Structures are given as C-alpha cells and as structure tokens.
Amino acid sequence: MNLIAGVDITAGALNAQKLRLDLVAQNIANAHTTRTPEGGPYRRKIISFESELVKRAGGASLTSVSVSGITSDKSPGQSVYNPQHPDAGPDGSVMMPNVNLAFEMVDLITATRAYEANLSVVKNARNLAMKVFQIGK
C-alpha cells in the first residue's frame, strides 16, 4: 500500500486550485480598475488545467493536474456613462473591466470545494496510515 503517491497527486491538485483561488481574488480585487499599466481597463484572467503524468519508479503511471496556462479574457467590458470619472472619454463613458462578480463567486466556490475535497483525500490517507500503524500494536 503506497499512500505517498496519492498524496503527491493531491499536492498537484492543491497547488493548481490555490492558483485558481489567487486568480479569482485578483479578478474580484480589480473589478473596478479602469486603468492598468498596459492601458485600458483590467482584463479578467482565466486559468486552464491539464493532466500531468506522474511516473513512479517501478510503479504504475498516475495522473495529476497542473496549470497549463493563464490567459486574459478577450470579451469586452461594459461601457458606463460617468462624465466625472477621470478615465471618461469625450462622450462621458468609461470602459469597465470585463469582470462579472457572479461568475467570479461561482468560480470561487467551485475552487474552494475542489480544494477542500483534495484536503480530505490527504486527511483520509493520513488516517489510513495511522490505522495501519495501530494494527501492529
């Protein structure tokens, strides 16, 4: 019984979900940022995952998850009429970021649940190992 392989796979998933949670936090924090160093409003960041083959010495090949890339959402943001805003154009409208807080909250809850599920795997593997040690006593 090799519990370490399962914990290794779960560690990859925990790292990927942590990065996803960081990006959701970044998107929410910049939901009203109208000026970036690149110019224009903030663009929502999207993370994508890929399966990663984990080769074990002499054992079976297992699959974990890793981050394949982080991209910017190309969808346009909403134009809001606010002539007093410092970034307002000549027509008085301001281009807002393309961050939808409802989508971000769904993504946040999904990432949190996935993170908790992976933590449960580690906790159960630890409990199994502790039970195995108690058998020998």
Number of C-alpha atoms within 10 A of each C-alpha: 5 9 13 12 17 15 18 15 20 21 18 19 23 21 15 22 26 16 16 25 21 13 20 25 15 13 23 18 11 19 20 15 17 19 16 11 7 7 8 15 22 24 23 23 17 14 18 12 15 13 14 15 13 15 12 10 7 6 9 10 12 15 15 17 20 20 18 13 10 14 12 11 15 10 11 13 18 13 14 12 14 15 14 10 12 11 17 17 13 8 9 15 17 23 22 21 23 22 25 13 13 9 10 19 14 12 16 20 12 15 20 16 13 16 20 14 15 20 17 13 14 20 13 13 17 15 12 13 14 11 11 11 10 9 7 6 5
